[in-house]
Amino acid sequence: MARLYCLAHLLVLHFSLFTPTLSLSPASTLIFALQTQATPHGLLPRASPTDKLPFYHNVTLTISLAVGSPPQRVTMVLDTGSELPWLHCRRSRDLRSVFDPLSSRTYSPVPCSSVACLTRTRDLPVPGSCDPNKLCHTAISYADATSIEGNLASDTISVGSSSRAGFLFGCMDSGQSSNKEEDSKTTGLMGMNRGSLSFVTQMGFPKFSYCISGFGSTGILLFGDASFAWLKALSYTPLVQMSMPLPYFDRVAYTVQLEGIKVSDKLLPLPKSVFVPDHTGAGQTMIDSGTQFTFLLGPVYAALKNEFTRQTKGVLRALEDPNFVFEGAMDTCFLIGPDRRGLPGLPRVSLVLRGAEMSIPGERLLYRVPGSTRGIDLVYCFTFGNSDLLGLEAFVIGHHHQQNKWMEFDLAKSRVGLADVRCDLASQRLGMTS
């Protein structure tokens, strides 16, 4: 599901809804197993620390949990770039995984006259619209022209030994998707941004972390403090706050300030002003687990592309095909022979953030395009894309470049922390098995 969930945030309104939340004491730390798994294409207060939450990593990151009474097992995409959690609720021939509200005695649809439906949010129109049954209707559109719609509802959500009654989510029809095969593997989406309807806000978590492993090994999802002797000190970058609404600025995203980009140790010759949002809010930098790759605004992408190409001249063979653009925004592609064991030595690319630096090793800079060859050669593309080709007025740091990094989202202190970690080894230290 190469869907850019974050793009939908730019055109909708913000929300302020006061709902009862659960809170964690400073000593509470909840750890769950994150299982990474290749495909053919390819949480809770007062819970016991031994409770484990599977986390699968293919094109998207998925979490398994239970909703309803009796509980139904659902699988949701972990998305730090969106707000409203939602589930597929209407079975179709394209979907194998759905939530059945009629089978849950605690399920409750939200009427369109309710405060939740009438209050402003990015995923609900203002005033709330009604369906023929006078239930709160919601529709979400994404930048790849996909959309989904249904009703706002509430039910009990459970993971391990803990549960939360009255959890608000979208109970959605199948929608119009660009990737039915990928959608059929999941039941819905778990919005994890700082909006008041998001999973992390409704559950009352002041802090969460994840560590994404490569394919076939176990990673980590953690709620609470990560105080482990083997985890080196995190570098923190503050979240960018915006007090006034701007048309192209998502105020509840995990927005950080990008200040520069390095290839090897060479800083691209760009003024810092190109990374600063303009008067419309365009140009913010978002950390988004719901987007696979990283996207940069045109002038920055061009500078990175040119420097990477220069430093890899004689090492990589360019794909001389101006009509080939992977995922609509990745036009820097190369040919690699089938006899090559692994990729050639490539320079590191570092995203220089305010107070921190995210260093991306060479092996994560190229991605093999599934099913694409030229003769006997395989096609690989640079894992940075051009935001301008998507019509996206933002920088987006996707989950591919977050692999093997401890990523901490500290809502209480409005900051994001990161450190390089072997996520599979971290899982072993915590007693989690692959």
N, C-alpha and C positions, 0 to 999 in steps of 0.2 A: 504494500500500500504506500506508494510514493506520493502520498497526499501531503500538501503543505498546510496543515491545520492552522498554523500561526497566521496565515494570510487573511483569514476571515475576521481577524480581530480589528482590522484597520477601519472598517466601515460601520461598525455597530456601537451601540451605546454602553455605558458603564452602569453598574448595578450596585445598590446598597440595600441589603436585606439582612435584618437581624434575626438570626435563628439560634436556638440553644446549641452550644458546642461543648465537646468534651475537651479536657486539657490534660497534658502530661506533666507530671512533676519533674523537676530537673534531673532526678535520679533515674527516671524511666527511660529505657532504651529498648526499642523493639526491633528485632533483626529478622529479616526474611530472606530466603534463598531466591536468587534470581538466576533461573536456568536459561542459558543462551543456547539456541538451537538453529541450525541451518534448515531451510526449507527448499523445495524445488526452485523457488525464486529467491533465489537468493541472497499493619495498617491500622495496628489499631490500639486505642487506649486500653490500658490495663491488661494487655495480652501477655502471655508468657513469652520470654525471650526464645523459647524453643519452637514457637509457632513459625512455620515456614510458608513463604508465599512464592510460588513458581513465577519466574520471569523469563519469557522467551524472547530471543533477539533474532529476527530475520530482517525483513525490511522495516518492520515496526517492532516495538517493545511491548510485550503483552503480559498481563497479570491475571491470575486466576483467583476468584473470590466467590462468595455466596451472597445472593440477594433473595429476599422473600421468606415467607413462613408457610410451609416448610422451605428450607433453603434450596435454591436452584444454583447450580454451578454456572458461573459466567466468566468470560474471558474479555478483558478490556485493554485497550491500547493505553499505555502510560504516556501522557502528553503534558509536559510542563508549559506548552504554548497555548493551551485552551482552558476554558472555564467549566462549562456545564458538562457534568458526566451524563452519558446517555447509553441506552441499551436498545438493540433491535428487539422489538416486541411483536412484530407481525411476520409470521413464517412465510417464506416464499421458496420457490425452487432454487434460488441462488444462495439461500442461507441455510446452513446446517446448525448454527448456534444462535438461539434466540431465548429471550426471557418471556415466560408466559405469565402475564399479570393475573389471569383468571385462576391460576393455580395457587396464588398467594393470598392468604387471609389477611395479611397486613398491608396489602397494596391499596393505595388511595390516590385516585386522580385529583389533580388540583383544579378547582373551578376557576373560570376566568375572572370572577369577581374577587378572588383572594388577593391579599397583600402581595404574595409572592409573584403573582401574575401581573400586577399593576405597577410594581416597582421597576425602576430602570435597570437593565442588564444588557450586556453585549449580545446575548443569545436569545433574548426575548424582546419583541417590539414593545413600544410604549405608545398608547396604552396596550395592554395585553389583548391579543385577538382571541376570539372564541370559535370553537368548532360548532357543528350543528347540535352537539350535546351540551353546549355551554361549558366546555372544559377548556383549560388554558392551552392554546396552540403555540407551538414553537417550531421555527424553521432555521436551519443553519446552512450557510453556503460557504464553500471553500474555493480557493483560488484556482483549482484545476477544473472548475466548472461542475464539480460534484455538489450534491446537496442532500440534506436529510431533514425530515419533519415529523412531528408527532405531538404528543401532549406532555406537559409537565406533570410529574407524579411524585409520590413518596412511598418508601417502603423501608424495611429493615435490611441493613447491610451487615454482613458477618464475615469475619476472617479469623480462623483459629478459635480462640476462646473469648473473643470480644465481638460485640455487636452494637449497632447504632440505629435506633428507631427514628422514623420520620426523615430519612435521608432523601433529599430532593434530587431528581434526575429526569432526563428526558426519556420517555417511552416512545420509541421512534418506529416509523415504518421503514421499509428496506431502503428507500431513497434511490438516488441516481448516482451510481459509482462508476469511476473509470477503471476499477479493478475488482470485479465480482469475485474472482478466485481468492484474492487476498482478504476481502471483506468477509467471505464465508468462514474464515478461520477464527474470527473474533465475534463477540457478542456486542461490543460497543466500545466506547472511549471514556477514559478516566481523566477528566480535566484536572490539572494539578497547578494551575497558576495561582496568583494571589487574589483572584476575584472571590466574592462572597459566596458564590454557588459552587466553587471548586471542591474537589474531594478533600484536599488538605485543609481548607478553611472550615468546611462543615464538620470535619472530624476534630478540629481544634489543635492541629499539630503546629507547634512553634518552629520546628526544624525537621528536615528530612534529608537523607543522603542516598545516593546510589552509586554503584560501581559496575560498569558494563564490561563484561568479559568479551573475548572473541567467541566465535562459534564453537559450540560443543563443550563449554565449560561453565561453571557456576559463578554467577556474580551475586551482588548484594543489594537489597533495599532495606533501609534502616530509618526508623522514626525515633528522634531523640538525639542525645549527644553521642558522638563517636569518640569515646575515650579509650583508645587502644595503644599499648606501648609500641606496637609495630607500625602504627600509622604516623608518618612524619607530619610535622607542623604544616597546616594548610596555609596557602596564600589567599588572602581575601581581597575581593574587589567589591566596592559598594554598589548597591542597586541604585540606578538613576531614578529619581523621583520627579514627577511632573505635577504641579499643583493644579494647573489649569488644563481643561480639555483641549486637545488639538486634533485636527481631522485625521492625521496619519501617525499618531502616537498611541500605543497601547499602554495605558497606565497601570495595568495589573499584570503585565508580562514580567519575566525576569530579565530586566533591561540592565545591561552593564555598559561601561564606556570603553569602547575600542579606541586605542590611541596610536596604533601602528602595527605593521606586519613585517616580520623578518624572514628571509630565506637564507638558511644557514645562519650566519651572524650578520648578514647585511640587511639593514633597515631600509625598506622601500622609501625612496625620496618623495614622500607625500606630506603635505601640511596636515597637522592634526585637525584642522578645521573640516577636512573632508569626512571625518568620522563623527562629527558633532551633529545632532539633529538640527534641522533648520526651523524656521518660524512656523512651519506647518506640522512639525513633529517627524517629518520624513528623515530617515537616516539613523534611527535608533538601532542598537545592537541587542538582539534577543537570544537567550539560551533556550533551545527548544528540543526536547526529546522526541517530539512528534514529527520532526523533519529529519530525514536521513543525512543529507549532506549539508555543507556550509555554503551560504550564498552571500556575495559581496556586491555592493553597488558598482556600476559600470566602470568608473575611472579607477577604483581600487582593484577591481578584478583584473582589468587590463594591465595594471602595473605588476600585479602578482604573476599573472600569466607570462608576461614578457621576461621577468627575472627568473622564474622557474624554468622556462624554455631555454634561456641563456645558460643557466647553470647545468642543465642536463643535455646540452648539445653534444652529440657524439656518444651519448649514453642511451638516449631514447630516440626512436624513429617516429616522427610525426605522422599522423594519419592525414594524408593530403586529400581531404574530402570536405569542402566548405559546406556541404549540405547535411553533414552528419552532426547532430546536436543531441547529446544524451540527456534525457529527462527535461528537454526543452530549454536548458540553460547551461549545459556543460559542453563547450565546444573545443576544449583542449584535450585531444585524444591521441593515442599512440598505438603503434603496432609492436607486439612482442611475440616472438616465435614460440611455438609449442614446446620446444626443447629447453627453454629457460627454466631453471629450477628457482622459483621465487623471483622477485623483481630485482632489478639492478639497484646498486646503492644510490639512494636519492637523498637530496638535502632535506633537512627538517624545515618545517614552516612553523613559525611561532606567532600567535596572536597576542599582541602586547595590550594588556588590559590595565586599567588604573589600579596599581597595587599588586598585580599578579600577571603571570604569563602562562599561556596555554601552548605548550610545545607539542607539535604533531609530528611523529616520526615518519620517515620516508615510506615505510611499508603501508601507511594509511593514506598516502597521497594519490594512489592510483586504484581504480576500481574496475574489475573486469566486467564488461558489458555482456550480460547473459545472451547467448545465442548469436553474438555478432562476431564475424570473422572476415578476413580478407585473404582468400587463398588458405594457406596453412597458418597464417598469423592470427593471433587473438587481439581483440580491440580492448584497450584499457583507457579510461578517461580520468582526468584530473578531478579530484573530489571536492573542488571548489567550483561553484557555478556563478553565473552572472545574474544578479537580481533584476537587472533592467529587462532581460529577456522574459522574465515572468511577470513584469509589471508590478514588482514588489519594491516598495520604497523603504527598505530596511536591510540591515545586515542580520543574518540568521546563522547561529552556530548549531549545527545538527548533531545527532547522537553518534554518527560515524567517527567524528573527531573527539568525542568524549570517552571513547573506549580506553580502558586501563587508566582511568583517572577517577580519583575520589571526588565526587561532586556533591557539595553540601549546600543546601538552600536554607539559609537562616532567616526566617521571616521576622523573628523577634528583633534582630539587629540589622535587618535590611541589607543583607550582604550575601555573596556567593563565595564559597571557599573551594579550592581545588588543590590536588596534589597528585603526582604520578604514583600509581600503585599497580602492581600485578593483581588484577581482580580475582583471578583464579586462586592465587596463593592466599589472598585475603580471605576468601571463602573457606579454604582449608583451615586457616588459623581459627576461624570461627566455628569449626566443626561441621561445615556444610559439605555435602558430597555432590559430585557432578552427576 
